[in-house]
C-alpha cells in the first residue's frame, strides 16, 4: 500500500522512481487512481453514479491508465493546457447538467445515464496528465475520422508504441518501465469505448459552444493546411499530437502562435478553446472571440494561402491505415475537417435516397445491381417517350437514375 501511495502522490511529477515502482508491481490498473486537478472537480460532481463508477474504476479508467503508461514519456508537459481545458470542460458540463435537471425528474429508467457524457474526461483526470493528453488525441481523431478509422488508428498507434518500447536498449535506465508498458494488454472493446466516449463528448460540447464553433470553423476551413506529410501512421499521428499539444500549451500560456500546421487547427476545433485570431487575407482586423480562459497574449495568426494543390482548400489528413482491414495492404485514407465536413454533399445525399428507396423495396445484397439497372432502363424509357417536361428542372427520377448509373460504374471497377 505504501508503494501505491507513493505513486498517487507523484503522478504529475512523473519521476523515474515512480515509473520504476510501476514497472515492478503486478499492477492492477483498476486500483490506480489519482486526485483529479482542481479544475476538473466540478465536472466530476456533475456525472451520474454509473458514469462516475465507469470513469473511476471501470473500463474507461483502466484504458486511460494504460494509454498514460504507454505514451506519457513521448509527450510534452502541458500544465497550462490541462488547467484551462479542465475549466472549459467543467463549464460545459455544469451548463448542460443544469439544463438536463430542469427538463427531467431524475427518477426514470435511464436516470443513471442522464446528463452530459464526460466519462472519458473524468477517467483521464483521475489517471494523470498523460491520460488527459490521450483524451485530447481521442477528440482530434473523432473530429476528423470515422469510428472504424479512429479505432484502426488507435490500434496501430498502440502496437507501434509497444514495439518501440520493447526494443529499448537493456542499458537504458528506463528499460524496466518500457518492458512493463510493452506487455500491456488492450482489447478492441476498450479502444471502441474510448472512441465512443470522445464522440459523445464532442457532441455535447459542440452544442454548448455552437456559436463559437461555427465562427471558428468559418475562419479555419479555407486554410488548406495539411496535418502533416508523414507517410507512416504512428509517426504522423504522434507528430500531430505533440505539435497540437505544444501549440495549445503556448496559447494557454499567453504566447502568440503563427499556425502553419493543420494539427493545431484540428486541436482548436476539437478542444473548444477560442483564442483571438488574425486571419491574413481576410483583412488586418483582429477577430475577437472573447474566450475568458485564453490569456490575452495567446493569439493565433493564420495565413489564408493554400498549402496544397488540392481543389478542396479545407485542412486535411491522409494516413495509411494498416488496421482498417484484416487483410491486404494498408488502406490510404484522407479526411478533411471544417464546417462542411459534417454535411452531406448533393451527390452523397442522392446515394442516401437511392439506398433508402431500395431498402423500402426490400432490395439487399446481390439484388442491388439488378434494381439499379432497372432504374437506368426506366429512365431511358421515360426519356425516349418524352415523359420529362419540367422546363429546365431535373426530374427526381433522372437524378435517381444517374445515381444508379454511378453505383453500377463503381461496382464494375
C-alpha positions in Angstrom: 0.0 0.0 0.0 2.9 2.4 0.6 4.0 1.9 -3.0 0.6 2.7 -4.2 0.5 5.8 -2.1 3.9 6.9 -3.4 2.6 6.5 -7.0 -0.6 8.5 -6.2 1.4 11.4 -4.7 3.8 11.9 -7.6 1.9 11.2 -10.8 2.1 14.7 -12.2 5.8 14.8 -11.4 6.3 11.6 -13.4 9.5 10.8 -11.6 11.7 8.0 -12.6 11.4 6.4 -9.2 7.6 6.3 -9.5 7.9 4.9 -13.0 10.2 2.1 -11.8 7.8 1.3 -9.0 5.1 0.9 -11.5 7.2 -1.4 -13.5 7.9 -3.7 -10.5 4.3 -4.0 -9.5 2.0 -6.7 -10.6 -0.2 -3.7 -11.4 -4.0 -3.6 -11.4 -5.0 -0.6 -13.4 -8.5 -0.6 -11.9 -7.0 0.2 -8.4 -4.8 3.1 -9.6 -6.4 6.5 -9.1 -5.0 10.0 -8.6 -6.7 13.1 -7.3 -8.1 15.0 -10.3 -6.8 18.5 -10.8 -8.9 21.2 -9.1 -10.2 22.5 -12.5 -11.9 19.1 -13.1 -13.6 18.7 -9.8 -16.8 20.5 -10.8 -17.1 18.1 -13.8 -16.8 15.0 -11.6 -19.6 16.3 -9.3 -22.0 16.5 -12.3 -21.6 12.9 -13.5 -24.2 10.3 -12.7 -23.3 7.4 -10.5 -22.9 5.0 -13.3 -20.6 7.2 -15.3 -18.6 8.1 -12.2 -18.1 4.4 -11.5 -17.0 3.7 -15.1 -14.6 6.7 -15.0 -13.0 5.8 -11.7 -12.9 2.0 -11.7 -14.4 0.7 -15.0 -13.0 0.0 -18.4 -12.7 3.7 -19.3 -10.4 4.3 -16.3 -8.4 1.2 -16.9 -7.9 2.1 -20.6 -6.9 5.7 -19.7 -4.2 4.4 -17.3 -2.9 2.1 -20.0 -2.6 4.9 -22.5 -0.8 7.0 -20.0 1.7 4.2 -19.3 2.3 3.7 -23.0 2.6 7.3 -24.2 3.4 9.7 -21.3 7.2 9.6 -22.0 6.7 10.6 -25.6 4.5 13.7 -24.9 5.5 17.2 -23.8 4.3 18.6 -20.5 1.2 20.8 -20.8 0.2 22.1 -17.4 -1.5 25.3 -18.6 -3.4 23.4 -21.3 -4.6 20.8 -18.8 -5.7 23.6 -16.5 -7.8 25.7 -19.0 -9.2 22.5 -20.6 -10.4 21.4 -17.3 -12.1 24.7 -16.7 -13.7 24.6 -20.1 -14.9 21.0 -19.7 -16.3 21.8 -16.3 -18.1 24.9 -17.6 -19.8 22.9 -20.3 -20.8 20.0 -18.1 -22.3 22.3 -15.4 -24.3 24.2 -18.0 -25.6 21.0 -19.7 -26.3 19.2 -16.4 -28.3 22.2 -15.2 -30.4 22.2 -18.4 -30.9 18.5 -18.1 -32.1 18.7 -14.5 -34.7 21.3 -15.4 -36.2 19.1 -18.0 -36.4 15.8 -16.1 -37.5 14.4 -12.8 -34.3 12.3 -12.5 -36.3 9.2 -11.5 -36.8 7.4 -14.8 -35.5 4.1 -16.0 -32.4 5.9 -17.6 -31.8 8.4 -14.8 -28.3 7.0 -14.1 -27.4 7.9 -17.7 -28.9 11.4 -17.9 -26.8 14.4 -18.4 -23.6 15.0 -20.4 -21.3 12.1 -21.1 -17.9 13.3 -19.9 -16.8 9.8 -18.8 -13.5 9.8 -20.7 -12.5 13.2 -19.3 -13.0 12.2 -15.7 -11.3 8.8 -16.3 -8.3 10.8 -17.7 -8.4 13.4 -15.0 -8.2 10.6 -12.3 -5.4 8.9 -14.2 -2.8 11.6 -14.7 -1.7 14.3 -17.2 -0.6 11.7 -19.8 -4.2 10.3 -19.8 -5.6 13.8 -20.3 -3.4 14.1 -23.4 -4.7 10.8 -24.6 -8.3 12.1 -24.2 -7.3 15.2 -26.2 -6.0 13.0 -29.0 -9.2 10.9 -29.0 -11.1 14.1 -29.6 -8.9 15.1 -32.5 -9.3 11.7 -34.1 -13.0 11.6 -33.5 -13.4 15.0 -35.1 -11.9 14.1 -38.4 -12.1 10.3 -38.8 -15.0 7.8 -38.7 -15.3 5.5 -35.7 -13.8 2.5 -37.6 -10.9 4.6 -38.9 -10.2 6.1 -35.5 -10.2 2.6 -33.9 -7.8 1.4 -36.6 -5.5 4.4 -35.9 -5.5 3.7 -32.1 -4.7 0.0 -32.8 -1.8 0.9 -35.0 -0.5 3.6 -32.5 -0.7 1.2 -29.6 1.1 -1.7 -31.4 3.8 0.6 -32.8 4.4 2.1 -29.4 4.6 -1.3 -27.7 7.1 -2.4 -30.4 9.3 0.7 -29.8 9.3 0.2 -26.0 10.2 -3.5 -26.4 13.3 -2.5 -28.3 14.8 -0.1 -25.8 18.4 -1.0 -25.0 19.0 -3.0 -21.9 21.4 -0.4 -20.6 18.8 2.3 -20.7 17.6 3.1 -17.1 14.0 3.2 -18.5 14.2 -0.4 -19.7 12.1 -1.8 -16.8 9.2 0.5 -17.3 9.5 0.2 -21.1 9.3 -3.6 -20.7 6.3 -3.2 -18.4 4.4 -0.9 -20.8 5.2 -3.2 -23.8 3.3 -6.0 -22.1 0.1 -4.1 -21.5 -2.9 -5.9 -22.9 -5.5 -3.7 -24.7 -8.7 -5.0 -26.1 -10.7 -3.9 -29.1 -13.7 -3.1 -26.9 -11.6 -0.8 -24.7 -10.5 1.2 -27.8 -14.0 1.4 -29.2 -15.4 2.6 -25.8 -12.7 5.3 -25.6 -13.5 6.5 -29.1 -17.3 6.4 -28.5 -16.9 8.4 -25.3 -14.8 11.1 -27.1 -17.5 11.3 -29.8 -20.2 11.7 -27.2 -18.3 14.5 -25.5 -17.8 16.3 -28.9 -21.5 16.2 -29.5 -22.2 17.7 -26.0 -19.5 20.4 -26.3 -20.3 21.3 -29.9 -23.9 22.1 -28.9 -22.9 24.0 -25.8 -20.4 26.1 -27.8 -22.4 26.2 -31.1 -21.8 29.9 -31.9 -18.1 29.8 -31.1 -17.6 26.6 -33.1 -19.4 28.0 -36.1 -17.2 31.1 -36.1 -14.0 29.1 -35.6 -14.8 26.7 -38.4 -15.6 29.5 -40.8 -12.2 31.1 -40.0 -10.1 27.9 -40.5 -11.9 25.9 -43.1 -10.2 27.6 -46.1 -6.7 27.3 -44.7 -5.9 24.3 -46.9 -3.1 23.2 -44.5 -2.3 19.5 -44.2 -2.0 18.0 -40.8 1.5 16.8 -41.8 3.1 14.9 -44.7 4.4 11.9 -42.8 3.7 8.6 -44.6 3.8 6.4 -41.5 0.7 6.3 -39.4 2.4 6.2 -36.0 4.9 9.0 -37.0 2.2 11.2 -38.5 -0.2 10.9 -35.5 2.5 11.3 -32.9 3.8 14.4 -34.7 0.3 15.8 -35.0 -0.4 15.0 -31.3 2.8 16.6 -29.9 2.6 19.6 -32.3 -1.0 20.3 -31.2 -0.2 19.9 -27.5 2.8 22.3 -27.9 0.9 24.9 -29.8 -2.1 24.9 -27.5 0.2 24.9 -24.4 1.8 28.1 -25.8 -1.6 29.6 -26.4 -2.7 28.7 -22.9 0.5 30.3 -21.6 -0.3 33.6 -23.4 2.3 33.1 -26.1 1.1 34.1 -29.6 1.2 31.4 -32.3 1.6 31.6 -36.1 -0.1 28.4 -37.2 1.5 26.6 -40.2 0.4 23.1 -39.3 -3.1 21.8 -39.6 -2.9 19.7 -36.4 -3.1 22.9 -34.3 -6.3 23.9 -36.2 -7.7 20.4 -35.6 -6.9 20.8 -31.9 -8.7 24.2 -31.8 -11.9 22.7 -33.2 -11.7 19.6 -31.0 -10.8 21.1 -27.6 -13.3 24.0 -27.6 -10.8 26.8 -26.8 -11.2 30.1 -28.7 -8.2 32.4 -28.9 -8.4 35.7 -30.7 -7.2 35.4 -34.3 -5.5 37.3 -37.1 -6.6 35.8 -40.4 -4.3 37.0 -43.1 -6.1 37.5 -46.4 -9.4 38.4 -44.6 -8.2 41.8 -43.5 -5.9 43.3 -40.9 -8.5 43.3 -38.1 -8.2 41.0 -35.1 -11.1 38.5 -34.8 -12.2 38.8 -31.2 -13.6 35.5 -29.8 -13.8 36.7 -26.1 -12.7 33.4 -24.5 -12.0 34.3 -20.9 -9.9 31.1 -20.4 -7.3 32.1 -23.0 -4.8 34.7 -21.9 -4.7 38.0 -23.8 -1.3 37.2 -25.4 -2.4 33.7 -26.6 -3.4 34.9 -30.1 -3.3 32.9 -33.4 -2.1 34.2 -36.8 -3.5 32.1 -39.6 -2.5 32.6 -43.3 -5.2 32.0 -45.9 -2.9 30.9 -48.7 -3.5 27.2 -49.5 -0.5 24.9 -48.8 -1.6 22.3 -51.3 -2.7 21.9 -54.9 -5.9 20.2 -53.9 -9.2 21.6 -55.3 -10.7 21.5 -51.8 -9.0 24.0 -49.5 -10.1 22.7 -46.2 -7.5 21.3 -43.8 -6.9 17.6 -44.5 -5.1 14.5 -43.2 -4.0 11.4 -45.1 -3.0 8.1 -43.4 -2.2 4.5 -44.5 -4.5 2.6 -42.1 -3.0 -0.9 -41.8 -5.6 -2.0 -39.2 -8.7 -0.8 -41.1 -8.9 -4.2 -42.8 -7.7 -7.6 -41.5 -6.0 -8.5 -44.8 -4.2 -6.9 -47.7 -2.1 -3.7 -47.8 -2.7 -0.6 -45.7 -5.7 1.5 -46.9 -4.6 5.0 -47.6 -7.4 7.2 -46.4 -7.8 11.0 -46.4 -10.2 13.2 -44.4 -11.0 16.9 -44.3 -12.4 19.0 -41.5 -14.4 22.2 -41.3 -17.9 23.4 -41.1 -18.9 21.5 -44.3 -17.1 18.3 -43.4 -20.0 17.0 -41.3 -22.6 17.7 -44.1 -23.6 15.5 -47.0 -22.9 16.8 -50.5 -25.7 16.6 -53.0 -24.1 13.5 -54.6 -23.8 11.8 -51.2 -27.4 12.8 -50.4 -28.5 11.2 -53.7 -26.9 7.9 -52.6 -28.8 8.1 -49.3 -32.1 8.5 -51.2 -31.1 5.7 -53.6 -30.3 3.3 -50.7 -33.5 4.3 -48.9 -35.7 3.5 -51.9 -34.1 0.2 -52.5 -34.4 -0.7 -48.8 -38.1 0.2 -48.9 -38.4 -2.2 -51.8 -36.7 -4.9 -49.8 -33.7 -4.9 -52.1 -30.4 -6.0 -50.5 -27.1 -7.6 -51.3 -26.7 -9.2 -54.7 -30.0 -7.9 -56.0 -29.0 -4.2 -55.8 -27.3 -4.1 -59.2 -30.4 -5.6 -60.8 -32.6 -2.9 -59.2 -30.1 -0.2 -60.3 -30.2 -1.5 -63.9 -34.0 -1.3 -63.7 -33.9 2.3 -62.7 -31.5 3.2 -65.5 -33.7 1.3 -68.1 -36.8 3.0 -66.8 -35.2 6.4 -67.0 -34.2 5.7 -70.6 -37.7 4.7 -71.5 -39.2 7.8 -70.0 -36.6 9.9 -71.8 -37.3 8.3 -75.2 -41.1 8.8 -74.8 -40.9 12.5 -73.9 -42.2 11.9 -70.3 -39.8 14.6 -68.9 -41.2 18.1 -69.4 -40.1 20.1 -66.4 -39.0 23.3 -68.1 -35.3 23.2 -67.2 -35.7 21.4 -63.8 -34.2 17.9 -63.5 -36.7 15.2 -62.6 -36.1 13.3 -59.4 -36.3 10.2 -61.5 -33.4 11.4 -63.6 -31.3 12.1 -60.5 -32.1 8.7 -59.1 -31.1 7.1 -62.4 -27.8 8.9 -62.6 -27.0 7.8 -59.0 -27.9 4.2 -60.0 -25.6 4.5 -63.0 -22.8 5.8 -60.8 -23.3 2.9 -58.5 -23.1 0.4 -61.4 -20.0 2.0 -62.7 -18.3 1.9 -59.3 -19.3 -1.7 -58.8 -17.6 -2.7 -62.1 -14.2 -1.2 -61.1 
